[in-house]
Amino acid sequence: MTTDAIAGPAPVARGAAGRRFHHAEPYALAALLFVAYAVLSLSRHRRMEAASWDLGIFEQAVRAYAHLQAPVADLKGPGANILGDHFSPVIAVLAPLYRLFPGPATLLLAQAALFAVSCVPVTRAASRLLGRARGLSLGAAYGLGWGIQRAVDFEFHEVCFAVPLLAFALEALLARRPRAALLWGLPLLLVKEDLGLTLAVLALLVARQARRTDRRAALAALVTAALAVVAAALVFTVVIPAFGSGYGYWGKVGHVSPLAGLTTKLDTLAWVLVPTTGLLALRSPLLLPVLPTLGWRFLSGDDHYWSTDWHYSAVLMPIVALALVDALAASGRSTRPWLRAYAFQLPGALLAVALTLSVTTLPLQRLGDASTYTTPARVTDADRLLARIPDGASVEADTAPLSRLTSRCRVYWIGSAPGVLPAFVAFDTSSGWAGDDPVAYALRLHPGARFGVLGEAGGIIVLQRL
């Protein structure tokens, strides 16, 4: 990485009308991205194409917050407090909205909005430092980036709060507003336990920048970095165990060689740096906050963390985007003509790459598929069947039906609710779990109970306790 100072503003002359339009452009881009993200995630939910139980887990926690109760997520185990799994109290801010509009769509729309909002600081910073056209190109390339799209397409996760916080914090850092950068970064402590280390790195960058011009801000940043590390340690070792039985993810770290899955890890690293930054972000110190997240992922023995799938790379995207902005501004002042030329052309090239991937392989390509906007008959039939389960009933369910029920029933993960005798069992018959006799399967789960078939439709079967 270059040792050049983080870039400062590059003023661009324009009239009053042009300034107003220029200032509105990041918000217009964010609005377009919100619509795209919302359609993508809502259509997946409407078509009953859930990939995991995560949406149901978070809905149970937010539903509890909305009713001023402890954030119990029974899908993680009967009576399990979600704060004993991951420390993410920030999701409580969705409680008032959920109380007004209960249902999984509220979480999906909130996530779409948060991801879209993160485009605003990226586009503003890029436009301020690089000019309008290149700034908009980078903002659009960021919004269409693979890391954000993968997260939008994979249920709901707490990291949707971290993405805009990081974007606004790094925008403030680029604008040489150290206190604002720290204030935007501090809520990361409430998003997820590992982000305390990310905040510490961010605070050290603030201290580095402010050390000569604002010593009080530099001192505050150093204190913030130290407190962030202490806070993270306390959350891992005291807070999470206090709500559960210990931090359940320690067992995934350090039990395999760091070289395990090396090809997958290098592939992920290439995706993080090449189609998003053309490797130029390596010239900026703003790239350093990616290290804690990549570190725990690559040191983990769980190969799910190594790849580009799902939501794990979302928090990296605003970091690499704004590191690129910083590197582009510095490269534009380089004495090397080839570097200046590369930096000048790169925003347009990255946008072209993002658009190409978006219409070919990434999730947003489904927006061009007519089936995205329809509800299959099988889903309509399945929803009609699930509606026969009364509100407030206890239900054991698997991935397909559970997010249809978590807003109005007490839902447990099928086969993982010891001591619970549910009134209903609902599952996807294509899972193969029940074999040829669903009733016998339910009896194996709950010896001594009696179940009958309430109905079967759209690939979903519902059993009722007799």
C-alpha positions as CSV (number, residue, x, y, z in Angstrom):
1,M,0.0,0.0,0.0
2,T,1.1,3.5,-0.7
3,T,2.2,5.7,2.1
4,D,0.5,8.7,0.5
5,A,-1.9,10.7,2.7
6,I,-5.5,10.0,2.3
7,A,-6.9,12.1,-0.5
8,G,-8.5,15.4,0.0
9,P,-11.2,17.1,-1.9
10,A,-10.9,18.0,-5.6
11,P,-13.2,21.0,-6.2
12,V,-15.2,21.0,-9.4
13,A,-16.8,24.2,-10.7
14,R,-20.5,24.1,-11.5
15,G,-23.5,26.4,-11.4
16,A,-26.2,26.4,-8.8
17,A,-28.6,24.3,-10.8
18,G,-25.8,21.9,-11.6
19,R,-24.9,21.6,-8.0
20,R,-28.4,20.8,-6.9
21,F,-28.7,18.1,-9.6
22,H,-25.3,16.8,-8.7
23,H,-26.2,16.6,-5.0
24,A,-29.4,14.7,-5.9
25,E,-27.7,12.1,-8.1
26,P,-26.4,9.8,-5.3
27,Y,-29.9,9.7,-3.8
28,A,-31.5,8.9,-7.2
29,L,-29.0,6.1,-7.7
30,A,-29.8,4.8,-4.2
31,A,-33.5,4.9,-4.9
32,L,-33.1,2.8,-8.1
33,L,-30.9,0.3,-6.3
34,F,-33.5,0.0,-3.5
35,V,-36.2,-0.9,-6.0
36,A,-33.9,-3.5,-7.6
37,Y,-32.9,-5.0,-4.3
38,A,-36.5,-5.0,-2.9
39,V,-37.9,-6.7,-6.0
40,L,-35.1,-9.3,-5.9
41,S,-35.5,-10.3,-2.2
42,L,-39.3,-10.0,-2.1
43,S,-39.8,-12.1,-5.2
44,R,-37.6,-14.8,-3.8
45,H,-39.6,-14.8,-0.6
46,R,-42.9,-14.7,-2.5
47,R,-41.9,-17.7,-4.6
48,M,-40.9,-19.7,-1.5
49,E,-37.3,-20.0,-2.5
50,A,-35.7,-19.5,0.9
51,A,-32.1,-20.7,1.1
52,S,-31.9,-21.0,4.9
53,W,-33.6,-20.4,8.2
54,D,-32.0,-17.0,8.8
55,L,-34.9,-14.8,7.9
56,G,-37.1,-16.7,10.3
57,I,-34.5,-16.4,13.1
58,F,-34.2,-12.7,12.7
59,E,-38.0,-12.2,12.4
60,Q,-38.5,-14.1,15.7
61,A,-36.0,-11.8,17.4
62,V,-37.4,-8.6,15.9
63,R,-41.0,-9.7,16.7
64,A,-40.0,-10.2,20.3
65,Y,-38.4,-6.7,20.4
66,A,-41.5,-5.3,18.9
67,H,-43.5,-6.7,21.8
68,L,-41.0,-5.5,24.4
69,Q,-39.8,-9.0,25.1
70,A,-36.4,-10.6,25.2
71,P,-35.2,-11.5,21.7
72,V,-35.9,-15.2,21.8
73,A,-35.4,-17.1,18.5
74,D,-36.9,-20.5,19.1
75,L,-35.5,-21.7,15.8
76,K,-32.1,-21.7,17.4
77,G,-33.5,-23.8,20.3
78,P,-36.6,-23.5,22.6
79,G,-36.2,-20.2,24.5
80,A,-32.9,-19.4,22.9
81,N,-31.9,-15.7,23.3
82,I,-30.4,-14.6,20.1
83,L,-27.9,-12.4,22.0
84,G,-26.4,-15.6,23.2
85,D,-25.6,-16.5,19.5
86,H,-24.5,-13.3,18.0
87,F,-24.4,-9.9,19.7
88,S,-26.6,-7.9,17.3
89,P,-28.8,-5.6,19.4
90,V,-29.0,-3.1,16.5
91,I,-31.8,-5.1,15.0
92,A,-34.0,-3.8,17.8
93,V,-34.3,-0.5,15.8
94,L,-36.6,-2.4,13.4
95,A,-39.0,-3.2,16.2
96,P,-41.3,-0.1,15.8
97,L,-41.5,-0.7,12.0
98,Y,-42.2,-4.3,12.5
99,R,-45.0,-3.5,15.1
100,L,-46.7,-1.5,12.4
101,F,-46.0,-3.9,9.5
102,P,-45.4,-7.4,11.0
103,G,-44.0,-9.9,8.6
104,P,-40.8,-11.0,6.9
105,A,-41.3,-8.4,4.1
106,T,-40.5,-5.7,6.6
107,L,-37.1,-7.1,7.3
108,L,-36.3,-7.6,3.6
109,L,-37.4,-4.1,2.7
110,A,-35.3,-2.6,5.6
111,Q,-32.3,-4.6,4.4
112,A,-32.8,-3.4,0.8
113,A,-33.0,0.2,2.1
114,L,-29.9,0.0,4.2
115,F,-27.8,-1.5,1.4
116,A,-29.1,1.1,-1.0
117,V,-28.4,4.0,1.4
118,S,-24.7,2.8,1.6
119,C,-24.4,3.8,-2.1
120,V,-24.9,7.5,-1.2
121,P,-21.6,8.1,0.7
122,V,-19.7,6.0,-1.8
123,T,-21.1,8.1,-4.7
124,R,-20.7,11.4,-2.9
125,A,-17.1,10.7,-2.0
126,A,-16.2,9.5,-5.5
127,S,-18.0,12.5,-7.2
128,R,-16.3,15.0,-4.9
129,L,-12.8,13.6,-5.5
130,L,-13.0,12.3,-9.0
131,G,-15.8,14.3,-10.7
132,R,-19.4,13.7,-11.5
133,A,-19.2,11.1,-14.3
134,R,-16.5,8.9,-12.7
135,G,-18.2,9.3,-9.3
136,L,-21.5,8.1,-10.6
137,S,-19.8,5.2,-12.4
138,L,-18.1,4.1,-9.2
139,G,-21.3,4.5,-7.2
140,A,-23.2,2.3,-9.7
141,A,-20.5,-0.2,-9.9
142,Y,-20.5,-0.5,-6.1
143,G,-24.3,-0.8,-5.9
144,L,-24.2,-3.6,-8.5
145,G,-21.2,-5.3,-7.0
146,W,-21.3,-9.0,-6.4
147,G,-20.9,-8.7,-2.6
148,I,-24.0,-6.6,-2.1
149,Q,-26.0,-8.7,-4.6
150,R,-25.1,-11.9,-2.8
151,A,-26.2,-10.5,0.5
152,V,-29.5,-9.2,-0.8
153,D,-30.2,-12.6,-2.3
154,F,-29.6,-14.5,0.9
155,E,-32.3,-13.8,3.4
156,F,-31.9,-11.1,6.0
157,H,-28.7,-10.5,8.2
158,E,-27.6,-8.0,10.7
159,V,-24.6,-7.0,8.5
160,C,-27.0,-4.8,6.5
161,F,-26.5,-2.3,9.3
162,A,-22.7,-2.4,9.1
163,V,-22.5,-1.7,5.4
164,P,-23.9,1.9,5.5
165,L,-22.1,2.6,8.8
166,L,-18.8,1.7,7.2
167,A,-19.6,3.7,4.1
168,F,-20.4,6.9,6.0
169,A,-17.4,6.5,8.3
170,L,-15.0,6.1,5.4
171,E,-16.6,9.0,3.5
172,A,-16.0,11.1,6.6
173,L,-12.4,9.9,6.8
174,L,-11.8,10.9,3.1
175,A,-13.3,14.3,3.8
176,R,-10.9,14.7,6.8
177,R,-13.7,14.8,9.4
178,P,-12.2,12.5,12.0
179,R,-14.9,13.0,14.7
180,A,-17.7,12.1,12.2
181,A,-15.7,9.0,11.1
182,L,-15.5,7.8,14.7
183,L,-19.2,8.6,15.4
184,W,-20.3,6.6,12.3
185,G,-18.1,3.8,13.3
186,L,-19.0,3.4,17.0
187,P,-22.4,1.7,16.3
188,L,-20.6,-1.2,14.7
189,L,-20.1,-2.5,18.2
190,L,-23.9,-3.1,18.3
191,V,-24.1,-4.9,14.9
192,K,-22.0,-8.0,15.4
193,E,-19.3,-9.1,17.8
194,D,-16.4,-9.3,15.3
195,L,-16.9,-5.8,14.1
196,G,-15.2,-4.3,17.2
197,L,-11.9,-5.3,15.6
198,T,-13.0,-3.6,12.3
199,L,-13.8,-0.4,14.3
200,A,-10.4,-0.6,16.0
201,V,-8.6,-0.6,12.6
202,L,-10.9,2.3,11.4
203,A,-10.1,4.3,14.5
204,L,-6.3,3.7,14.0
205,L,-6.7,5.1,10.5
206,V,-8.5,8.2,11.9
207,A,-5.6,8.6,14.4
208,R,-3.1,8.3,11.6
209,Q,-4.8,11.0,9.6
210,A,-5.4,13.4,12.4
211,R,-2.0,13.1,14.2
212,R,-0.6,16.3,12.8
213,T,-3.7,18.5,12.3
214,D,-6.0,17.6,15.2
215,R,-4.3,16.0,18.1
216,R,-7.4,15.8,20.3
217,A,-9.2,13.9,17.5
218,A,-6.2,11.6,17.2
219,L,-6.2,10.9,20.9
220,A,-9.9,10.2,20.8
221,A,-9.3,7.8,17.9
222,L,-6.6,5.9,19.8
223,V,-8.9,5.6,22.9
224,T,-11.7,4.4,20.6
225,A,-9.4,1.8,19.1
226,A,-8.4,0.5,22.5
227,L,-12.0,0.5,23.8
228,A,-13.2,-1.3,20.7
229,V,-10.8,-4.1,21.3
230,V,-11.8,-4.3,25.0
231,A,-15.5,-4.2,24.1
232,A,-15.1,-7.0,21.5
233,A,-13.2,-9.1,24.0
234,L,-15.9,-8.6,26.7
235,V,-18.7,-9.4,24.2
236,F,-17.0,-12.7,23.1
237,T,-16.1,-13.8,26.7
238,V,-18.7,-12.3,29.0
239,V,-21.8,-10.8,27.2
240,I,-22.6,-13.6,24.8
241,P,-22.0,-16.4,27.3
242,A,-24.3,-14.5,29.7
243,F,-27.2,-14.8,27.3
244,G,-26.4,-18.4,26.2
245,S,-24.1,-21.3,27.0
246,G,-20.9,-19.8,25.6
247,Y,-19.8,-18.5,22.3
248,G,-20.7,-21.3,20.0
249,Y,-18.4,-20.4,17.1
250,W,-15.0,-20.8,18.8
251,G,-15.0,-24.4,17.7
252,K,-14.9,-23.3,14.1
253,V,-11.6,-21.4,14.4
254,G,-8.1,-22.8,14.3
255,H,-8.9,-26.5,13.9
256,V,-7.6,-26.8,10.4
257,S,-4.5,-25.5,8.6
258,P,-4.7,-22.0,7.3
259,L,-3.7,-23.5,4.0
260,A,-6.9,-25.6,3.9
261,G,-9.1,-24.5,1.0
262,L,-6.3,-22.2,-0.2
263,T,-7.7,-22.2,-3.8
264,T,-11.1,-21.1,-2.6
265,K,-9.6,-18.4,-0.4
266,L,-7.5,-17.0,-3.1
267,D,-10.4,-17.0,-5.4
268,T,-12.5,-15.0,-2.9
269,L,-9.6,-12.6,-2.4
270,A,-9.4,-12.1,-6.2
271,W,-13.1,-11.4,-6.3
272,V,-12.8,-8.9,-3.5
273,L,-10.0,-6.9,-5.2
274,V,-10.2,-7.4,-9.0
275,P,-13.8,-6.8,-10.4
276,T,-14.4,-4.3,-7.6
277,T,-11.2,-2.2,-7.7
278,G,-8.9,-3.5,-10.5
279,L,-6.4,-4.1,-7.7
280,L,-5.9,-0.3,-7.3
281,A,-7.4,-0.3,-3.8
282,L,-4.1,-2.0,-2.7
283,R,-2.6,1.5,-2.9
284,S,-4.8,2.9,-0.2
285,P,-4.5,2.4,3.6
286,L,-8.3,2.5,3.7
287,L,-8.2,-1.1,2.6
288,L,-6.9,-2.2,6.0
289,P,-10.3,-2.6,7.7
290,V,-11.0,-5.7,5.5
291,L,-8.3,-7.6,7.4
292,P,-10.4,-8.6,10.6
293,T,-13.3,-10.0,8.5
294,L,-11.0,-11.8,6.0
295,G,-8.9,-13.0,8.9
296,W,-11.6,-14.8,10.9
297,R,-13.2,-16.1,7.7
298,F,-10.0,-17.6,6.4
299,L,-8.8,-19.0,9.7
300,S,-12.1,-20.7,10.3
301,G,-12.4,-24.4,9.8
302,D,-15.9,-23.9,8.3
303,D,-15.6,-23.8,4.5
304,H,-18.8,-21.9,4.2
305,Y,-16.9,-18.8,5.3
306,W,-14.2,-19.1,2.6
307,S,-16.2,-18.5,-0.6
308,T,-18.0,-15.6,-2.2
309,D,-21.4,-17.1,-1.4
310,W,-24.1,-15.7,0.8
311,H,-23.7,-12.5,2.9
312,Y,-20.2,-12.8,4.4
313,S,-18.5,-10.4,1.9
314,A,-21.1,-7.5,2.2
315,V,-19.1,-5.7,4.9
316,L,-16.0,-5.7,2.7
317,M,-17.7,-3.9,-0.2
318,P,-17.9,-0.3,1.2
319,I,-14.3,-0.7,2.4
320,V,-12.8,-1.7,-0.9
321,A,-15.0,0.9,-2.8
322,L,-13.8,3.8,-0.7
323,A,-10.3,2.6,-0.6
324,L,-10.5,2.6,-4.4
325,V,-11.8,6.2,-4.4
326,D,-8.8,7.2,-2.3
327,A,-6.4,5.3,-4.5
328,L,-7.9,6.8,-7.7
329,A,-7.5,10.4,-6.3
330,A,-3.9,9.8,-5.4
331,S,-3.1,8.0,-8.7
332,G,-4.5,10.9,-10.7
333,R,-1.7,13.0,-9.3
334,S,1.0,10.4,-10.1
335,T,4.0,11.3,-12.2
336,R,3.6,8.0,-14.1
337,P,1.5,8.5,-17.2
338,W,0.4,4.8,-17.4
339,L,-1.0,5.0,-13.8
340,R,-2.8,8.2,-14.4
341,A,-4.4,6.7,-17.6
342,Y,-5.3,3.5,-15.8
343,A,-6.9,5.4,-12.9
344,F,-8.9,7.6,-15.3
345,Q,-10.3,4.7,-17.2
346,L,-10.9,2.4,-14.3
347,P,-14.3,3.6,-13.0
348,G,-16.0,3.1,-16.4
349,A,-14.4,-0.3,-16.8
350,L,-15.6,-1.4,-13.3
351,L,-19.1,-0.3,-14.1
352,A,-19.0,-2.3,-17.4
353,V,-17.8,-5.4,-15.4
354,A,-20.6,-4.9,-12.8
355,L,-23.3,-4.5,-15.5
356,T,-22.0,-7.5,-17.4
357,L,-22.0,-9.7,-14.3
358,S,-25.4,-8.4,-13.3
359,V,-27.1,-9.5,-16.5
360,T,-25.3,-12.8,-16.7
361,T,-24.4,-14.5,-13.5
362,L,-25.3,-12.4,-10.5
363,P,-28.7,-12.4,-8.7
364,L,-30.0,-9.2,-10.3
365,Q,-30.1,-10.9,-13.7
366,R,-33.3,-12.5,-12.5
367,L,-35.0,-9.1,-12.8
368,G,-35.1,-9.8,-16.5
369,D,-36.9,-13.1,-16.1
370,A,-40.7,-12.9,-16.3
371,S,-41.1,-15.7,-13.7
372,T,-39.6,-13.4,-11.1
373,Y,-42.9,-11.4,-11.1
374,T,-45.3,-14.3,-10.8
375,T,-46.3,-16.5,-7.9
376,P,-46.2,-20.2,-8.8
377,A,-49.5,-22.2,-8.3
378,R,-47.6,-24.5,-6.0
379,V,-46.8,-21.6,-3.7
380,T,-50.4,-20.4,-3.7
381,D,-51.6,-23.9,-2.8
382,A,-48.9,-24.2,-0.1
383,D,-49.8,-20.8,1.4
384,R,-53.5,-21.8,1.5
385,L,-52.6,-24.9,3.4
386,L,-50.3,-23.1,5.9
387,A,-53.0,-20.6,6.6
388,R,-55.0,-23.4,8.2
389,I,-52.5,-23.4,11.1
390,P,-54.1,-21.1,13.7
391,D,-52.3,-18.0,15.0
392,G,-50.2,-18.6,18.1
393,A,-49.9,-22.4,17.5
394,S,-46.6,-24.2,18.1
395,V,-45.1,-25.5,14.9
396,E,-42.0,-27.5,14.0
397,A,-41.0,-26.5,10.5
398,D,-38.1,-26.7,8.0
399,T,-36.7,-24.1,5.6
400,A,-39.6,-23.8,3.1
401,P,-42.6,-23.0,5.3
402,L,-41.0,-21.5,8.4
403,S,-40.8,-17.8,7.2
404,R,-44.5,-18.1,6.4
405,L,-45.3,-18.8,10.0
406,T,-42.8,-16.9,12.2
407,S,-44.9,-13.7,12.2
408,R,-47.9,-15.4,13.9
409,C,-46.8,-18.7,15.3
410,R,-44.2,-20.1,17.7
411,V,-41.9,-21.9,15.3
412,Y,-39.2,-24.4,16.1
413,W,-36.7,-26.1,13.8
414,I,-37.9,-29.5,13.0
415,G,-36.3,-32.2,15.1
416,S,-34.4,-29.8,17.2
417,A,-36.8,-28.8,19.9
418,P,-36.2,-31.1,22.9
419,G,-39.0,-31.1,25.4
420,V,-41.4,-29.4,23.0
421,L,-44.5,-31.2,21.7
422,P,-45.7,-29.1,18.8
423,A,-49.3,-28.8,17.7
424,F,-48.2,-28.9,14.1
425,V,-45.3,-30.2,12.0
426,A,-44.8,-28.6,8.6
427,F,-42.1,-29.4,6.1
428,D,-41.0,-29.6,2.5
429,T,-41.6,-33.2,1.2
430,S,-38.8,-32.8,-1.3
431,S,-36.2,-32.6,1.6
432,G,-36.4,-36.4,2.0
433,W,-36.3,-36.1,5.8
434,A,-39.6,-37.9,6.3
435,G,-39.0,-40.8,3.9
436,D,-42.2,-42.4,2.6
437,D,-44.2,-42.0,5.8
438,P,-44.4,-38.5,7.2
439,V,-46.6,-39.5,10.1
440,A,-44.1,-42.2,11.2
441,Y,-41.3,-39.6,10.9
442,A,-43.2,-37.3,13.3
443,L,-43.7,-40.1,15.7
444,R,-40.0,-40.8,15.7
445,L,-39.4,-37.2,16.6
446,H,-42.1,-37.3,19.4
447,P,-42.5,-40.8,20.7
448,G,-45.9,-41.4,22.3
449,A,-47.6,-38.5,20.4
450,R,-50.3,-39.0,17.7
451,F,-50.2,-37.1,14.4
452,G,-52.5,-37.0,11.5
453,V,-52.2,-35.3,8.1
454,L,-53.9,-31.9,8.0
455,G,-53.1,-31.5,4.3
456,E,-50.5,-31.7,1.6
457,A,-50.1,-29.0,-1.2
458,G,-47.4,-27.4,-3.3
459,G,-44.8,-29.8,-1.9
460,I,-45.6,-28.9,1.7
461,I,-47.1,-31.3,4.2
462,V,-48.7,-30.3,7.5
463,L,-49.2,-32.7,10.3
464,Q,-51.5,-32.0,13.2
465,R,-51.2,-33.5,16.7
466,L,-54.3,-35.5,17.6
